[in-house]
Amino acid sequence: MELEVRVVAGIDNCFVSLPLNLIDTLQSTRSGLLPQVLSLELRSRSNNDLWVVAWSGATSSSSSIEVAKQFAECISLADHTIVQVRVVSDIPKATLVTIEPLTEDDWEVLELNSEHAEAAILNQVRIVHEAMRFPLWLHGRTIIKFHVVSTFPNKPVVQLVPGTEVAVAPKRRKKSVKKLADSYMQSSKNRITKAVLRLQDSDQRLFHSCCVKGVELGVALTSVAFINPETAKCVSLDSLQLVAIVPRLSSKESIKNPENSAPRIKNNSTSKDVKGGILTEKKGDRQAIVRLLVSDSVAKGHIMIARSLRLYLNAGLHSCMLVLPII
């Protein structure tokens, strides 16, 4: 049977409405009552396009098949299309259908009305297929649209039934995603990193020469440390960056001083030992805050500081130093 399709307003579901003569024809072909939901195939007479739709008992107000305007737009069913109508049976029942909101706005509306949408979907949609688009009416006035991502079983067309699991994939705004990415990058920049470098013997660059009352003096620069530019790049350190340098005990020193490996409780006072009635700072507690300068004359994997600073830290040549950025 051939009929015209009319796209109308006022329908708030994805079911079609059928004219009385078609309903009578369908009823005459069956021995019993028509099912509560009937699947129909609409095939265009002009270009052979095909649509599979559902009917749930609604009667059209004309001699045409009536379809909601929003649903017709989603499935590209044009007004006044002439179609051949055929009943489709044995459509597989879906156990899982994954859908995605068509836009970010649809997703945000869905988040605010998730419980209502869950209850409404089975009352408004019954026939779906992969890549199909369909609308969903919320509270009779708000419309959100979905895209079918996948169905199980993976068939050309499936029907939603009570018990079908409908999974909704989120559709968040790209701006929000970019903001999260920027936030992550910023936190990565602020993340404290550490490097373990060996001490290199100091040279004349760490001394500033000056003449005082005719006497030439060499002043050691204890507020800076030199590092190879490639090493600085590898450990994410920059020139003029403020860092803390701390001696790192070797495994032998750790064995000799087992108390150094015990947990410590941080407090405001400096950890000290008593030797002959004189308070002295523990060897492993000393550190220095310096500015980094890059220089190709420093060996890779090494750091160079003034000899006086090295002696203050109780660190030997080529010993390991822990370098920590100061944020």
C-alpha positions as CSV (number, residue, x, y, z in Angstrom):
1,M,0.0,0.0,0.0
2,E,1.3,3.5,-0.9
3,L,0.6,6.5,1.3
4,E,1.9,10.0,1.7
5,V,3.9,11.0,4.8
6,R,3.0,14.3,6.5
7,V,5.4,16.0,8.9
8,V,3.3,17.6,11.6
9,A,3.7,19.4,14.9
10,G,2.1,18.4,18.2
11,I,3.5,14.9,18.4
12,D,5.9,14.4,21.2
13,N,7.3,10.9,20.5
14,C,9.1,8.9,17.7
15,F,6.0,6.8,16.8
16,V,4.1,7.3,13.6
17,S,0.3,7.9,13.5
18,L,-1.6,5.8,10.8
19,P,-4.7,6.6,8.9
20,L,-7.8,4.6,9.7
21,N,-7.9,2.8,6.4
22,L,-4.3,1.5,6.9
23,I,-5.1,0.4,10.4
24,D,-8.2,-1.5,9.1
25,T,-6.1,-3.2,6.4
26,L,-3.5,-4.3,9.0
27,Q,-6.1,-5.6,11.3
28,S,-7.8,-7.6,8.5
29,T,-4.6,-9.5,7.8
30,R,-4.4,-10.8,11.4
31,S,-6.5,-13.2,13.3
32,G,-6.1,-11.4,16.6
33,L,-5.6,-7.9,17.8
34,L,-2.7,-5.9,16.5
35,P,0.4,-5.8,18.8
36,Q,0.9,-2.9,21.2
37,V,3.9,-1.8,19.2
38,L,4.1,-2.6,15.4
39,S,7.2,-2.2,13.3
40,L,6.7,-0.8,9.8
41,E,9.0,-0.4,6.8
42,L,8.5,2.8,4.8
43,R,10.2,2.7,1.3
44,S,10.3,5.7,-0.9
45,R,8.8,5.2,-4.3
46,S,11.1,7.8,-5.9
47,N,14.6,7.0,-4.7
48,N,14.2,3.7,-2.8
49,D,15.2,5.2,0.6
50,L,14.1,3.1,3.5
51,W,12.9,3.9,7.0
52,V,11.9,1.5,9.8
53,V,9.5,3.1,12.2
54,A,7.2,2.0,15.0
55,W,3.4,2.5,15.5
56,S,1.8,2.2,19.0
57,G,-1.8,2.7,18.1
58,A,-2.1,6.4,17.3
59,T,-4.5,7.5,14.6
60,S,-3.6,10.3,12.2
61,S,-6.0,13.2,11.6
62,S,-5.7,12.8,7.8
63,S,-5.4,10.1,5.2
64,S,-1.6,10.3,5.5
65,I,1.1,8.8,7.8
66,E,1.9,11.5,10.3
67,V,5.4,11.9,11.8
68,A,6.6,14.4,14.4
69,K,8.6,17.2,12.8
70,Q,11.7,16.7,15.0
71,F,11.8,13.0,14.4
72,A,11.4,13.4,10.7
73,E,14.3,15.8,10.6
74,C,16.5,13.4,12.5
75,I,15.8,10.5,10.1
76,S,15.7,12.7,7.0
77,L,12.1,11.9,6.1
78,A,10.8,14.7,4.0
79,D,7.2,16.0,4.1
80,H,4.9,14.7,1.3
81,T,7.2,11.7,0.6
82,I,5.2,8.9,-1.0
83,V,6.1,5.5,0.6
84,Q,5.2,1.9,0.3
85,V,4.2,0.4,3.7
86,R,5.1,-3.1,4.9
87,V,4.9,-4.7,8.3
88,V,8.3,-5.9,9.6
89,S,8.3,-8.9,11.9
90,D,11.0,-10.7,13.9
91,I,13.1,-7.5,14.7
92,P,15.7,-8.6,17.2
93,K,15.3,-7.3,20.8
94,A,18.3,-5.2,21.9
95,T,20.0,-6.1,25.1
96,L,22.4,-3.0,25.0
97,V,22.1,0.2,23.1
98,T,24.8,2.9,23.5
99,I,23.7,6.5,22.6
100,E,25.4,9.9,22.8
101,P,23.8,13.3,23.1
102,L,24.0,15.1,19.8
103,T,25.4,18.4,21.2
104,E,27.0,19.6,24.5
105,D,23.8,21.5,25.2
106,D,21.8,18.2,25.0
107,W,24.3,16.6,27.4
108,E,23.9,19.4,30.0
109,V,20.1,19.2,29.8
110,L,20.2,15.5,30.1
111,E,22.4,15.7,33.3
112,L,19.7,17.9,34.8
113,N,16.9,15.5,33.8
114,S,18.5,12.1,33.9
115,E,15.8,10.3,35.9
116,H,13.0,11.7,33.7
117,A,14.9,10.8,30.5
118,E,15.4,7.3,31.7
119,A,11.7,6.8,32.2
120,A,10.7,8.6,29.0
121,I,12.9,6.9,26.5
122,L,11.0,3.6,26.3
123,N,7.7,5.4,26.0
124,Q,8.9,7.5,23.1
125,V,11.4,5.4,21.1
126,R,11.2,1.7,20.2
127,I,13.0,1.1,16.8
128,V,16.7,2.2,16.5
129,H,19.8,1.4,14.4
130,E,23.4,2.3,14.4
131,A,24.1,5.9,13.4
132,M,20.4,6.8,13.8
133,R,19.4,10.2,15.3
134,F,16.3,10.6,17.4
135,P,14.7,13.3,19.7
136,L,13.5,12.8,23.2
137,W,10.8,15.1,24.7
138,L,11.3,16.1,28.4
139,H,8.3,17.5,30.3
140,G,6.5,17.9,27.0
141,R,8.4,21.0,25.9
142,T,12.2,20.4,26.2
143,I,13.7,18.4,23.3
144,I,17.2,16.8,23.4
145,K,18.6,14.7,20.5
146,F,20.7,11.6,20.5
147,H,23.0,9.7,18.2
148,V,23.0,5.9,18.4
149,V,26.6,4.8,18.7
150,S,26.2,1.0,18.8
151,T,23.6,-1.8,19.4
152,F,23.8,-5.3,20.7
153,P,23.1,-7.5,18.9
154,N,24.8,-5.7,16.0
155,K,21.9,-5.9,13.6
156,P,20.6,-3.5,10.9
157,V,17.6,-2.6,13.1
158,V,16.8,-3.5,16.7
159,Q,13.9,-2.7,19.1
160,L,14.0,-1.4,22.6
161,V,12.0,-3.5,25.0
162,P,11.6,-3.5,28.8
163,G,15.0,-4.8,30.1
164,T,17.1,-3.2,27.3
165,E,20.1,-1.4,28.8
166,V,20.6,2.0,27.4
167,A,24.1,3.4,28.0
168,V,24.7,7.2,27.5
169,A,28.1,8.4,26.5
170,P,29.0,11.9,27.8
171,K,29.3,14.9,25.5
172,R,31.2,17.5,27.3
173,R,32.2,20.9,26.0
174,K,35.6,21.1,24.2
175,K,36.3,24.3,26.1
176,S,36.0,22.4,29.4
177,V,38.2,19.7,28.1
178,K,40.8,22.3,27.1
179,K,40.5,24.0,30.4
180,L,41.3,20.7,32.2
181,A,44.2,20.1,29.9
182,D,45.6,23.6,30.5
183,S,45.1,23.0,34.3
184,Y,47.0,19.8,34.0
185,M,49.9,21.4,32.1
186,Q,50.1,24.2,34.6
187,S,50.2,21.7,37.5
188,S,52.9,19.8,35.6
189,K,55.0,23.0,35.4
190,N,54.6,23.6,39.1
191,R,55.3,20.0,40.0
192,I,58.4,19.6,42.1
193,T,61.1,17.5,40.4
194,K,64.5,16.4,41.7
195,A,67.8,15.6,40.2
196,V,70.8,13.7,41.6
197,L,74.1,15.2,40.3
198,R,77.8,14.7,41.1
199,L,80.0,17.5,42.5
200,Q,82.6,18.8,40.1
201,D,85.8,20.6,41.3
202,S,85.3,24.4,41.2
203,D,87.3,26.7,39.0
204,Q,88.1,30.5,38.8
205,R,84.7,31.4,37.5
206,L,83.4,31.0,41.1
207,F,85.7,33.7,42.3
208,H,85.1,37.4,41.9
209,S,88.4,39.4,42.0
210,C,88.5,42.8,43.6
211,C,91.2,45.1,44.9
212,V,90.8,46.5,48.4
213,K,93.5,49.1,49.6
214,G,95.9,47.7,47.1
215,V,95.3,44.1,48.0
216,E,93.8,41.8,45.4
217,L,91.1,39.6,46.9
218,G,89.2,36.6,45.4
219,V,85.6,36.4,46.7
220,A,84.0,33.0,46.3
221,L,80.4,33.1,44.9
222,T,78.5,30.9,47.3
223,S,75.1,31.9,46.1
224,V,75.3,30.3,42.6
225,A,75.9,26.8,41.2
226,F,76.9,25.9,37.6
227,I,75.3,23.1,35.6
228,N,75.7,21.8,32.0
229,P,72.9,23.1,29.7
230,E,72.0,19.7,28.4
231,T,71.8,18.3,32.0
232,A,69.6,21.2,33.0
233,K,67.3,20.4,30.0
234,C,67.1,16.7,30.9
235,V,66.1,17.4,34.5
236,S,63.8,20.3,33.7
237,L,65.9,23.0,35.4
238,D,66.3,26.6,34.1
239,S,69.0,29.2,34.3
240,L,68.7,31.5,37.3
241,Q,66.3,29.0,38.9
242,L,66.4,28.9,42.7
243,V,67.2,25.4,43.9
244,A,68.2,23.6,47.1
245,I,71.2,21.4,47.1
246,V,71.5,18.6,49.7
247,P,74.2,16.0,50.1
248,R,73.0,12.5,49.4
249,L,74.6,9.8,51.6
250,S,76.1,6.9,49.8
251,S,75.1,3.4,50.7
252,K,78.3,3.0,52.7
253,E,77.6,6.1,54.7
254,S,74.0,5.0,55.3
255,I,75.3,1.7,56.8
256,K,77.8,3.6,59.0
257,N,75.0,5.9,60.2
258,P,71.9,3.8,60.5
259,E,70.2,6.5,62.5
260,N,70.0,8.6,59.3
261,S,67.6,6.2,57.7
262,A,65.1,6.3,60.6
263,P,62.0,8.3,60.3
264,R,62.3,11.9,61.4
265,I,59.7,14.3,62.8
266,K,60.1,17.7,61.4
267,N,60.1,20.7,63.8
268,N,61.3,24.3,63.8
269,S,64.7,23.6,65.5
270,T,67.7,22.3,63.6
271,S,68.6,18.7,64.4
272,K,71.8,18.7,66.5
273,D,74.3,16.4,68.2
274,V,76.1,17.1,71.5
275,K,79.8,16.6,71.3
276,G,81.9,17.6,74.3
277,G,79.2,19.9,75.5
278,I,79.1,21.8,72.2
279,L,76.0,21.7,69.9
280,T,76.9,20.8,66.3
281,E,74.6,20.3,63.3
282,K,74.3,16.8,62.0
283,K,76.2,16.1,58.8
284,G,73.2,15.0,56.8
285,D,70.9,18.0,57.7
286,R,72.9,20.7,55.9
287,Q,71.6,22.3,52.7
288,A,72.2,25.4,50.6
289,I,69.9,27.6,48.5
290,V,71.6,28.8,45.3
291,R,70.8,30.2,41.8
292,L,71.6,28.0,38.8
293,L,73.8,29.2,36.0
294,V,74.4,27.1,32.9
295,S,77.9,26.5,31.5
296,D,79.3,24.1,28.9
297,S,82.5,23.7,31.0
298,V,80.6,21.7,33.5
299,A,80.5,18.0,32.8
300,K,77.2,16.4,32.0
301,G,75.5,15.0,35.1
302,H,77.6,17.3,37.4
303,I,77.1,20.4,39.4
304,M,79.8,22.9,40.4
305,I,79.8,25.0,43.6
306,A,82.4,27.0,45.5
307,R,84.8,25.0,47.6
308,S,83.7,26.8,50.8
309,L,80.1,25.9,50.1
310,R,81.1,22.3,49.5
311,L,83.0,22.2,52.8
312,Y,80.0,23.7,54.6
313,L,77.8,20.9,53.2
314,N,80.4,18.3,54.2
315,A,80.4,17.0,50.7
316,G,83.4,15.4,49.0
317,L,84.3,15.8,45.3
318,H,82.3,13.7,42.9
319,S,79.8,12.9,45.7
320,C,76.1,12.9,44.9
321,M,74.0,15.9,45.5
322,L,70.2,16.1,45.5
323,V,69.0,19.2,43.6
324,L,65.5,20.3,44.4
325,P,63.7,23.2,42.7
326,I,62.3,25.9,45.0
327,I,58.7,26.8,43.9
